[in-house]
Amino acid sequence: MNHPPLPHPSDGDASSELSKPYITTELDIASFLVASGHKVLFAVPQGALVQFMFDPGVASAVEEYFAGAALPVQEVFKAHRHLRTVVKQVKIHNGVTSHVYQSRNY
């Protein structure tokens, strides 16, 4: 699973879990969060994927996403395009690129 389960309020260690950043490699979830007004704290490579890290306060927005909350489609697509660009930049910066991004000698 690409995202940690949300702690139940009755769990003994819930307060420390709530202080950890929310991490996902799912572009759809990250796009929803960005379109909802949340900021990506970090984007780091994880193998062929990129991890997006958000403030722990996004837990309720993640629950809304899984419950089927709707946002303006233009905002979600705008966030999706932006995050795809971030993924490309992270991969280029870390040398994890496909043949499309490698320099060619003609």
DSSP file (Angstrom, degrees, kcal/mol; ACC not computed):
  #  RESIDUE AA STRUCTURE BP1 BP2  ACC     N-H-->O    O-->H-N    N-H-->O    O-->H-N    TCO  KAPPA ALPHA  PHI   PSI    X-CA   Y-CA   Z-CA
    1    1 A M              0   0    0      0, 0.0     0, 0.0     0, 0.0     0, 0.0   0.000 360.0 360.0 360.0 142.8    0.0    0.0    0.0
    2    2 A N        +     0   0    0      1,-0.1    23,-0.2     2,-0.1    24,-0.1   0.502 360.0  49.9 -92.0  -4.9    1.3    3.5   -0.9
    3    3 A H  S    S-     0   0    0     21,-0.1    21,-0.1    22,-0.1    -1,-0.1  -0.995  85.6-113.5-136.6 141.6   -0.2    5.3    2.0
    4    4 A P        -     0   0    0      0, 0.0     2,-0.1     0, 0.0    -2,-0.1  -0.396  40.4-103.2 -70.3 146.8   -0.1    4.6    5.7
    5    5 A P        -     0   0    0      0, 0.0     0, 0.0     0, 0.0     0, 0.0  -0.400  38.6-108.5 -66.5 146.8   -3.4    3.7    7.4
    6    6 A L        -     0   0    0      1,-0.1     2,-0.0    -2,-0.1    12,-0.0  -0.599  37.2-113.7 -77.6 134.8   -5.0    6.5    9.3
    7    7 A P        -     0   0    0      0, 0.0    -1,-0.1     0, 0.0     7,-0.0  -0.347  23.9-118.7 -69.5 147.5   -4.8    5.9   13.1
    8    8 A H    >   -     0   0    0      1,-0.1     3,-2.4    -2,-0.0     6,-0.1  -0.682  22.5-123.0 -82.2 138.4   -8.0    5.4   15.0
    9    9 A P  T 3  S+     0   0    0      0, 0.0     5,-0.1     0, 0.0    -1,-0.1   0.753 110.6  57.6 -56.2 -24.7   -8.5    8.1   17.7
   10   10 A S  T 3  S+     0   0    0      4,-0.1     2,-0.1     3,-0.1    -2,-0.0   0.578  80.2 111.9 -84.6  -7.1   -8.7    5.4   20.4
   11   11 A D  S X  S-     0   0    0     -3,-2.4     3,-1.2     1,-0.1     4,-0.2  -0.392  72.9-130.1 -64.5 142.3   -5.2    4.0   19.6
   12   12 A G  T 3  S+     0   0    0      1,-0.3     3,-0.3     2,-0.1    -1,-0.1   0.819 104.9  39.6 -64.1 -32.5   -2.7    4.7   22.3
   13   13 A D  T 3> S+     0   0    0      1,-0.2     4,-1.6     2,-0.1     3,-0.4   0.037  77.7 118.4-107.5  25.4   -0.1    6.1   20.0
   14   14 A A  H <>  +     0   0    0     -3,-1.2     4,-2.3     1,-0.2    -1,-0.2   0.844  69.0  59.5 -62.6 -35.5   -2.4    8.1   17.8
   15   15 A S  H  > S+     0   0    0     -3,-0.3     4,-0.6     1,-0.2    -1,-0.2   0.885 106.9  45.7 -64.8 -37.7   -0.9   11.5   18.7
   16   16 A S  H  4 S+     0   0    0     -3,-0.4     3,-0.4     1,-0.2     4,-0.3   0.857 112.1  52.3 -73.1 -32.8    2.6   10.5   17.4
   17   17 A E  H >< S+     0   0    0     -4,-1.6     3,-1.2     1,-0.2    -2,-0.2   0.880 105.8  54.8 -66.7 -37.0    1.0    9.0   14.2
   18   18 A L  H 3< S+     0   0    0     -4,-2.3    -1,-0.2     1,-0.3    -2,-0.2   0.684 102.3  57.7 -71.1 -16.7   -0.8   12.3   13.6
   19   19 A S  T 3< S+     0   0    0     -4,-0.6    -1,-0.3    -3,-0.4    -2,-0.2   0.538  88.0  93.5 -89.8  -6.3    2.5   14.2   13.7
   20   20 A K  S <  S-     0   0    0     -3,-1.2     3,-0.0    -4,-0.3    -3,-0.0  -0.617  86.0-105.6 -84.4 145.2    4.0   12.1   10.9
   21   21 A P        -     0   0    0      0, 0.0     2,-0.5     0, 0.0    34,-0.2  -0.327  31.8-112.8 -66.4 152.2    3.8   13.5    7.4
   22   22 A Y  E     -A   54   0A   0     32,-2.0    32,-3.2    -4,-0.1     2,-0.4  -0.765  38.1-166.2 -84.6 128.5    1.3   11.8    5.0
   23   23 A I  E     +A   53   0A   0     -2,-0.5     2,-0.3    30,-0.2    30,-0.2  -0.959  14.6 161.0-122.9 133.6    3.2   10.0    2.2
   24   24 A T  E     -A   52   0A   0     28,-2.0    28,-3.4    -2,-0.4   -21,-0.1  -0.994  33.8-162.8-146.7 151.1    1.9    8.6   -1.0
   25   25 A T        +     0   0    0     -2,-0.3     2,-0.7    26,-0.2    25,-0.3   0.325  65.1 111.1-106.3   1.3    3.2    7.6   -4.4
   26   26 A E     >  -     0   0    0      1,-0.2     4,-2.3   -24,-0.1     5,-0.2  -0.683  54.4-161.2 -82.5 113.8   -0.3    7.8   -5.9
   27   27 A L  H  > S+     0   0    0     -2,-0.7     4,-2.5     1,-0.2     5,-0.2   0.832  89.2  56.8 -64.1 -33.0   -0.6   10.7   -8.3
   28   28 A D  H  > S+     0   0    0      2,-0.2     4,-2.1     1,-0.2    -1,-0.2   0.929 109.9  43.1 -65.2 -45.2   -4.4   10.7   -8.1
   29   29 A I  H  > S+     0   0    0      2,-0.2     4,-2.4     1,-0.2    -2,-0.2   0.934 115.1  49.4 -66.1 -45.1   -4.4   11.2   -4.3
   30   30 A A  H  X S+     0   0    0     -4,-2.3     4,-2.5     1,-0.2    -2,-0.2   0.896 110.4  51.3 -61.3 -40.0   -1.6   13.8   -4.4
   31   31 A S  H  X S+     0   0    0     -4,-2.5     4,-2.8     2,-0.2    -1,-0.2   0.913 109.5  50.2 -63.4 -42.5   -3.5   15.7   -7.2
   32   32 A F  H  X S+     0   0    0     -4,-2.1     4,-1.4     2,-0.2    -2,-0.2   0.918 111.5  48.6 -60.4 -44.0   -6.7   15.7   -5.1
   33   33 A L  H  <>S+     0   0    0     -4,-2.4     5,-2.4     2,-0.2     4,-0.2   0.919 113.1  46.3 -64.9 -43.4   -4.8   17.0   -2.1
   34   34 A V  H ><5S+     0   0    0     -4,-2.5     3,-1.7     1,-0.2    -2,-0.2   0.920 112.0  51.0 -64.8 -42.9   -3.1   19.8   -4.1
   35   35 A A  H 3<5S+     0   0    0     -4,-2.8    -1,-0.2     1,-0.3    -2,-0.2   0.766 104.9  58.9 -64.9 -23.8   -6.4   20.7   -5.7
   36   36 A S  T 3<5S-     0   0    0     -4,-1.4    -1,-0.3    -5,-0.2    -2,-0.2   0.499 128.5 -98.2 -81.3  -4.7   -7.8   20.9   -2.2
   37   37 A G  T < 5S+     0   0    0     -3,-1.7     2,-0.2     1,-0.3    -3,-0.2   0.490  79.0 135.6 102.9   4.6   -5.3   23.5   -1.3
   38   38 A H      < -     0   0    0     -5,-2.4     2,-0.4    -6,-0.2    -1,-0.3  -0.591  47.8-130.5 -86.4 149.3   -2.7   21.4    0.5
   39   39 A K        -     0   0    0     -2,-0.2    16,-0.5     1,-0.0     2,-0.5  -0.784  13.3-121.7-101.9 141.7    1.0   21.9   -0.3
   40   40 A V  E     -B   54   0A   0     -2,-0.4    14,-0.2     1,-0.2     3,-0.1  -0.699  21.5-166.7 -76.0 124.1    3.5   19.2   -1.1
   41   41 A L  E     -     0   0A   0     12,-3.4     2,-0.3    -2,-0.5    13,-0.2   0.917  68.5  -6.1 -78.1 -45.6    6.3   19.4    1.5
   42   42 A F  E     -B   53   0A   0     11,-1.0    11,-2.8     2,-0.0     2,-0.4  -0.983  51.7-156.8-146.7 153.6    8.7   17.1   -0.3
   43   43 A A  E     +B   52   0A   0     -2,-0.3     9,-0.2     9,-0.2    -3,-0.0  -0.960  26.8 170.9-131.6 115.6    8.9   15.0   -3.5
   44   44 A V  E     -B   51   0A   0      7,-2.0     7,-3.6    -2,-0.4     2,-0.1  -0.945  34.6-104.6-129.1 146.7   11.5   12.3   -3.3
   45   45 A P  E     -B   50   0A   0      0, 0.0     5,-0.3     0, 0.0     2,-0.3  -0.387  27.8-178.1 -69.5 144.9   12.3    9.3   -5.6
   46   46 A Q  E >   -B   49   0A   0      3,-3.1     3,-1.9     1,-0.2     2,-0.3  -0.756  64.0 -64.1-140.5  90.6   11.4    5.8   -4.4
   47   47 A G  T 3  S-     0   0    0      1,-0.3    -1,-0.2    -2,-0.3    49,-0.0  -0.508 117.8 -15.6  64.9-128.9   12.6    3.4   -7.1
   48   48 A A  T 3  S+     0   0    0     -2,-0.3    -1,-0.3    -3,-0.1     2,-0.2   0.536 132.5  68.8 -82.5  -6.6   10.6    4.1  -10.3
   49   49 A L  E <  S- B   0  46A   0     -3,-1.9    -3,-3.1    42,-0.0     2,-0.4  -0.519  75.9-128.4-106.3 173.7    8.1    6.1   -8.3
   50   50 A V  E     - B   0  45A   0    -25,-0.3     2,-0.4    -5,-0.3    37,-0.1  -0.994  17.2-139.1-124.4 131.0    8.1    9.5   -6.5
   51   51 A Q  E     - B   0  44A   0     -7,-3.6    -7,-2.0    -2,-0.4     2,-0.5  -0.753  11.4-154.7 -88.6 131.4    6.9    9.9   -3.0
   52   52 A F  E     -AB  24  43A   0    -28,-3.4   -28,-2.0    -2,-0.4     2,-0.5  -0.928   9.0-156.4-104.8 128.2    4.8   13.0   -2.2
   53   53 A M  E     -AB  23  42A   0    -11,-2.8   -12,-3.4    -2,-0.5   -11,-1.0  -0.909  13.4-178.8-110.9 131.2    4.9   14.1    1.4
   54   54 A F  E     -AB  22  40A   0    -32,-3.2   -32,-2.0    -2,-0.5   -14,-0.1  -0.817  37.4 -84.2-122.5 161.8    2.2   16.2    2.9
   55   55 A D    >   -     0   0    0    -16,-0.5     3,-1.7    -2,-0.3   -35,-0.1  -0.310  42.9-115.1 -57.8 145.3    1.5   17.8    6.3
   56   56 A P  G >  S+     0   0    0      0, 0.0     3,-1.4     0, 0.0    -1,-0.1   0.737 108.3  78.4 -58.1 -21.0   -0.2   15.4    8.7
   57   57 A G  G >  S+     0   0    0      1,-0.3     3,-0.5     2,-0.1     4,-0.3   0.483  71.7  80.6 -68.7  -1.8   -3.2   17.6    8.7
   58   58 A V  G <>  +     0   0    0     -3,-1.7     4,-2.4     1,-0.2     3,-0.3   0.479  60.7 101.7 -82.3  -0.8   -4.3   16.2    5.3
   59   59 A A  H <> S+     0   0    0     -3,-1.4     4,-2.1     1,-0.3    -1,-0.2   0.874  81.1  47.7 -53.2 -43.4   -5.8   13.1    7.0
   60   60 A S  H <> S+     0   0    0     -3,-0.5     4,-2.0     1,-0.2    -1,-0.3   0.878 111.1  51.3 -68.4 -35.4   -9.4   14.4    6.7
   61   61 A A  H  > S+     0   0    0     -3,-0.3     4,-2.2    -4,-0.3    -2,-0.2   0.863 108.3  52.3 -68.0 -35.1   -8.9   15.3    3.1
   62   62 A V  H  X S+     0   0    0     -4,-2.4     4,-2.2     2,-0.2    -2,-0.2   0.911 109.2  49.6 -65.3 -42.0   -7.6   11.8    2.4
   63   63 A E  H  X S+     0   0    0     -4,-2.1     4,-1.3    -5,-0.2    -2,-0.2   0.895 109.8  51.6 -62.6 -39.2  -10.7   10.4    4.0
   64   64 A E  H  <>S+     0   0    0     -4,-2.0     5,-2.7     2,-0.2     4,-0.5   0.901 107.5  53.4 -62.8 -41.1  -12.8   12.7    1.8
   65   65 A Y  H ><5S+     0   0    0     -4,-2.2     3,-1.4     1,-0.2    -2,-0.2   0.942 110.8  45.0 -58.3 -49.5  -11.0   11.4   -1.3
   66   66 A F  H 3<5S+     0   0    0     -4,-2.2    -1,-0.2     1,-0.3    -2,-0.2   0.711 108.6  58.0 -71.0 -19.2  -11.7    7.8   -0.4
   67   67 A A  T 3<5S-     0   0    0     -4,-1.3    -1,-0.3    -5,-0.2    -2,-0.2   0.508 124.1-103.4 -86.0  -4.8  -15.3    8.7    0.4
   68   68 A G  T < 5 +     0   0    0     -3,-1.4    -3,-0.2    -4,-0.5    -2,-0.1   0.734  52.8 179.3  93.8  24.7  -15.7   10.1   -3.2
   69   69 A A      < -     0   0    0     -5,-2.7     2,-0.4    -8,-0.1    -1,-0.2  -0.258  20.5-133.2 -59.4 146.1  -15.5   13.8   -2.6
   70   70 A A        +     0   0    0      0, 0.0    -1,-0.1     0, 0.0    -5,-0.0  -0.823  24.2 178.3-106.8 142.6  -15.8   15.9   -5.7
   71   71 A L        -     0   0    0     -2,-0.4     2,-0.2     0, 0.0   -35,-0.1  -0.902  49.0 -75.0-130.0 161.2  -13.6   18.9   -6.7
   72   72 A P    >>  -     0   0    0      0, 0.0     4,-1.8     0, 0.0     3,-0.7  -0.411  42.3-136.7 -57.9 126.7  -13.7   21.1   -9.8
   73   73 A V  H 3> S+     0   0    0      1,-0.3     4,-2.7     2,-0.2     5,-0.2   0.832 101.0  58.9 -60.1 -34.5  -12.2   18.9  -12.5
   74   74 A Q  H 3> S+     0   0    0      1,-0.2     4,-2.2     2,-0.2    -1,-0.3   0.888 106.2  48.7 -62.3 -38.0  -10.1   21.8  -13.9
   75   75 A E  H <> S+     0   0    0     -3,-0.7     4,-2.3     2,-0.2    -1,-0.2   0.895 112.0  48.1 -68.8 -39.9   -8.4   22.2  -10.5
   76   76 A V  H  X S+     0   0    0     -4,-1.8     4,-2.6     2,-0.2    -2,-0.2   0.925 113.3  47.2 -66.9 -43.7   -7.7   18.4  -10.2
   77   77 A F  H  X S+     0   0    0     -4,-2.7     4,-2.7     2,-0.2     5,-0.2   0.890 111.1  52.3 -64.5 -38.7   -6.3   18.3  -13.8
   78   78 A K  H  X S+     0   0    0     -4,-2.2     4,-2.1    -5,-0.2    -2,-0.2   0.931 112.5  44.7 -61.5 -45.6   -4.2   21.4  -13.2
   79   79 A A  H  X S+     0   0    0     -4,-2.3     4,-2.6     2,-0.2    -2,-0.2   0.893 112.2  52.9 -65.0 -40.0   -2.7   19.8  -10.0
   80   80 A H  H  X S+     0   0    0     -4,-2.6     4,-2.2     2,-0.2    -2,-0.2   0.928 110.1  46.9 -62.1 -46.8   -2.2   16.5  -11.9
   81   81 A R  H  X S+     0   0    0     -4,-2.7     4,-1.8     1,-0.2    -1,-0.2   0.915 112.8  50.4 -61.2 -43.0   -0.3   18.2  -14.7
   82   82 A H  H  X S+     0   0    0     -4,-2.1     4,-2.0    -5,-0.2    -2,-0.2   0.926 111.4  47.3 -61.6 -45.2    1.8   20.1  -12.2
   83   83 A L  H  X S+     0   0    0     -4,-2.6     4,-2.6     1,-0.2    -1,-0.2   0.844 107.3  56.2 -69.6 -32.6    2.7   16.9  -10.2
   84   84 A R  H  X S+     0   0    0     -4,-2.2     4,-2.1     2,-0.2    -1,-0.2   0.895 108.2  49.4 -62.8 -37.5    3.6   15.0  -13.4
   85   85 A T  H  X S+     0   0    0     -4,-1.8     4,-2.5     2,-0.2    -2,-0.2   0.906 109.6  51.2 -65.4 -41.7    6.1   17.8  -14.1
   86   86 A V  H  X S+     0   0    0     -4,-2.0     4,-2.8     2,-0.2     5,-0.2   0.913 108.0  52.6 -61.1 -43.3    7.4   17.5  -10.6
   87   87 A V  H  X S+     0   0    0     -4,-2.6     4,-2.4     1,-0.2    -2,-0.2   0.930 110.4  47.6 -58.7 -46.2    7.8   13.7  -11.1
   88   88 A K  H  X S+     0   0    0     -4,-2.1     4,-2.7     1,-0.2     5,-0.2   0.922 112.6  49.0 -61.0 -44.4    9.8   14.4  -14.3
   89   89 A Q  H  X S+     0   0    0     -4,-2.5     4,-2.7     2,-0.2    -2,-0.2   0.910 111.2  49.0 -63.7 -42.3   12.0   17.0  -12.5
   90   90 A V  H  X S+     0   0    0     -4,-2.8     4,-1.8     2,-0.2     6,-0.2   0.923 113.7  46.8 -62.8 -43.9   12.7   14.7   -9.6
   91   91 A K  H  <>S+     0   0    0     -4,-2.4     5,-2.7    -5,-0.2     4,-0.3   0.905 113.6  47.4 -66.7 -41.3   13.6   11.8  -11.9
   92   92 A I  H ><5S+     0   0    0     -4,-2.7     3,-1.3     1,-0.2    -2,-0.2   0.934 112.0  50.6 -63.9 -45.1   15.9   14.0  -14.1
   93   93 A H  H 3<5S+     0   0    0     -4,-2.7    -1,-0.2     1,-0.3    -2,-0.2   0.835 115.8  42.4 -61.5 -33.5   17.6   15.5  -11.0
   94   94 A N  T 3<5S-     0   0    0     -4,-1.8    -1,-0.3    -5,-0.2    -2,-0.2   0.287 114.3-112.4-100.5  10.2   18.2   12.0   -9.6
   95   95 A G  T < 5S+     0   0    0     -3,-1.3     2,-0.8    -4,-0.3    -3,-0.2   0.696  78.2 127.4  71.7  19.0   19.3   10.4  -12.9
   96   96 A V      < +     0   0    0     -5,-2.7     2,-0.3    -6,-0.2    -1,-0.2  -0.698  37.2 140.8-106.6  77.6   16.3    8.1  -13.1
   97   97 A T        -     0   0    0     -2,-0.8     2,-0.1    -5,-0.1    -9,-0.0  -0.814  47.6-125.9-120.9 158.1   15.1    9.0  -16.6
   98   98 A S    >>  -     0   0    0     -2,-0.3     3,-1.5     1,-0.1     4,-0.6  -0.396  45.1 -90.3 -89.2 175.9   13.7    7.2  -19.6
   99   99 A H  G >4 S+     0   0    0      1,-0.3     3,-0.6     2,-0.2    -1,-0.1   0.747 121.6  70.4 -60.6 -22.4   15.2    7.3  -23.0
  100  100 A V  G 34 S+     0   0    0      1,-0.2    -1,-0.3     3,-0.0    -3,-0.0   0.842 103.5  40.5 -63.3 -33.4   13.0   10.3  -23.8
  101  101 A Y  G <4 S+     0   0    0     -3,-1.5     2,-0.2     2,-0.1    -1,-0.2   0.471  91.4 103.2 -98.9  -2.6   15.0   12.6  -21.4
  102  102 A Q  S << S-     0   0    0     -3,-0.6     2,-0.0    -4,-0.6   -10,-0.0  -0.583  78.9-107.5 -82.3 143.9   18.5   11.4  -22.2
  103  103 A S        -     0   0    0     -2,-0.2     2,-0.4     1,-0.0    -1,-0.1  -0.365  35.1-149.3 -67.4 148.1   20.7   13.6  -24.4
  104  104 A R        -     0   0    0     -2,-0.0     2,-0.6     2,-0.0    -1,-0.0  -0.941   7.0-139.7-123.0 142.6   21.2   12.2  -27.9
  105  105 A N              0   0    0     -2,-0.4    -2,-0.0     1,-0.1     0, 0.0  -0.889 360.0 360.0 -99.6 123.3   24.2   12.6  -30.3
  106  106 A Y              0   0    0     -2,-0.6    -1,-0.1     0, 0.0    -2,-0.0   0.386 360.0 360.0-112.1 360.0   23.2   13.2  -33.9
